């Protein structure tokens, strides 16, 4: 493992035991994610993208191979609060205000009041929700709720952000806006981001590296280093470079199906 690798997987396997017999979710997955990279995982439903993310987060446990986060086991990384995790649904508690939801991990971790207040104010500003601290989730749109969920994952200043299709349920216009905001957030915070998506344009627009996965058993069929500049206006999606990368992703997805 190189020193700059934040996430390192080698020959990772994961088999779930079910009543219908074993399900091979991941097979022989090897990948290095460098510090400050934005890596997207794309593939058909059930290809193991989320399972791989959950292995990084110590929510699933591989049955073969190795995976490290910041050079230690996912369990140790979790204990060290190395990452924030953003789920598909915002998962905000309806009886807590937006500020209260963001404060939750900080309360669990035992931060003092003044520090909590400062952190909540800072992350609300980062996701452009300043002024919404006392609102309740039901008073916010879906896109704003998801931004609050990202703020919560950023509140304790983890270096790594694991994101599982956070914008999948949102309409395209909102999704475009949040994609732009996420890139700005990434540029400002220099986090390492691992991002699961079903959307080819989203993967290509956001990432420095795109990992294409095959249907079960989930394997990596292609790893594409993006040639796009770090500064990306939305209309870069009409550029030849963008369309070429999108085409390669599509080919990788198709090849994954043919290999089966």
ChimeraX attribute file (.defattr): number of C-alpha atoms within 10 A of each C-alpha:
attribute: neighborCount
match mode: 1-to-1
recipient: residues
	/A:1	12
	/A:2	10
	/A:3	9
	/A:4	14
	/A:5	19
	/A:6	21
	/A:7	23
	/A:8	21
	/A:9	22
	/A:10	16
	/A:11	14
	/A:12	20
	/A:13	23
	/A:14	24
	/A:15	17
	/A:16	15
	/A:17	10
	/A:18	8
	/A:19	7
	/A:20	6
	/A:21	9
	/A:22	10
	/A:23	14
	/A:24	17
	/A:25	22
	/A:26	28
	/A:27	20
	/A:28	16
	/A:29	21
	/A:30	16
	/A:31	16
	/A:32	16
	/A:33	20
	/A:34	18
	/A:35	18
	/A:36	19
	/A:37	19
	/A:38	22
	/A:39	26
	/A:40	29
	/A:41	27
	/A:42	30
	/A:43	29
	/A:44	20
	/A:45	13
	/A:46	14
	/A:47	22
	/A:48	26
	/A:49	30
	/A:50	22
	/A:51	20
	/A:52	26
	/A:53	20
	/A:54	18
	/A:55	20
	/A:56	26
	/A:57	21
	/A:58	18
	/A:59	13
	/A:60	16
	/A:61	19
	/A:62	20
	/A:63	14
	/A:64	16
	/A:65	15
	/A:66	15
	/A:67	24
	/A:68	21
	/A:69	24
	/A:70	19
	/A:71	17
	/A:72	15
	/A:73	17
	/A:74	24
	/A:75	17
	/A:76	15
	/A:77	18
	/A:78	17
	/A:79	11
	/A:80	11
	/A:81	15
	/A:82	18
	/A:83	26
	/A:84	23
	/A:85	20
	/A:86	23
	/A:87	18
	/A:88	16
	/A:89	16
	/A:90	20
	/A:91	14
	/A:92	20
	/A:93	14
	/A:94	12
	/A:95	11
	/A:96	16
	/A:97	19
	/A:98	28
	/A:99	23
	/A:100	20
	/A:101	23
	/A:102	28
	/A:103	23
	/A:104	16
	/A:105	17
	/A:106	21
	/A:107	13
	/A:108	8
	/A:109	11
	/A:110	10
	/A:111	15
	/A:112	10
	/A:113	12
	/A:114	8
	/A:115	11
	/A:116	21
	/A:117	14
	/A:118	11
	/A:119	22
	/A:120	25
	/A:121	19
	/A:122	17
	/A:123	23
	/A:124	24
	/A:125	13
	/A:126	20
	/A:127	21
	/A:128	16
	/A:129	18
	/A:130	14
	/A:131	11
	/A:132	17
	/A:133	17
	/A:134	11
	/A:135	14
	/A:136	19
	/A:137	23
	/A:138	14
	/A:139	13
	/A:140	14
	/A:141	12
	/A:142	18
	/A:143	19
	/A:144	19
	/A:145	21
	/A:146	25
	/A:147	25
	/A:148	28
	/A:149	25
	/A:150	26
	/A:151	30
	/A:152	29
	/A:153	23
	/A:154	27
	/A:155	23
	/A:156	22
	/A:157	18
	/A:158	16
	/A:159	19
	/A:160	25
	/A:161	22
	/A:162	23
	/A:163	22
	/A:164	23
	/A:165	21
	/A:166	24
	/A:167	26
	/A:168	15
	/A:169	12
	/A:170	15
	/A:171	11
	/A:172	11
	/A:173	9
	/A:174	14
	/A:175	17
	/A:176	17
	/A:177	12
	/A:178	20
	/A:179	18
	/A:180	15
	/A:181	16
	/A:182	17
	/A:183	19
	/A:184	17
	/A:185	15
	/A:186	17
	/A:187	13
	/A:188	10
	/A:189	14
	/A:190	15
	/A:191	20
	/A:192	22
	/A:193	24
	/A:194	23
	/A:195	25
	/A:196	28
	/A:197	23
	/A:198	16
	/A:199	16
	/A:200	20
	/A:201	16
	/A:202	19
	/A:203	26
	/A:204	25
	/A:205	25
	/A:206	22
	/A:207	24
	/A:208	20
	/A:209	21
	/A:210	25
	/A:211	24
	/A:212	28
	/A:213	28
	/A:214	28
	/A:215	23
	/A:216	19
	/A:217	20
	/A:218	26
	/A:219	24
	/A:220	26
	/A:221	21
	/A:222	18
	/A:223	17
	/A:224	18
	/A:225	14
	/A:226	18
	/A:227	13
	/A:228	17
	/A:229	9
	/A:230	13
	/A:231	10
	/A:232	14
	/A:233	11
	/A:234	12
	/A:235	9
	/A:236	15
	/A:237	16
	/A:238	9
	/A:239	10
	/A:240	10
	/A:241	14
	/A:242	18
	/A:243	15
	/A:244	13
	/A:245	22
	/A:246	19
	/A:247	13
	/A:248	14
	/A:249	26
	/A:250	16
	/A:251	15
	/A:252	23
	/A:253	22
	/A:254	15
	/A:255	15
	/A:256	22
	/A:257	16
	/A:258	10
	/A:259	9
	/A:260	9
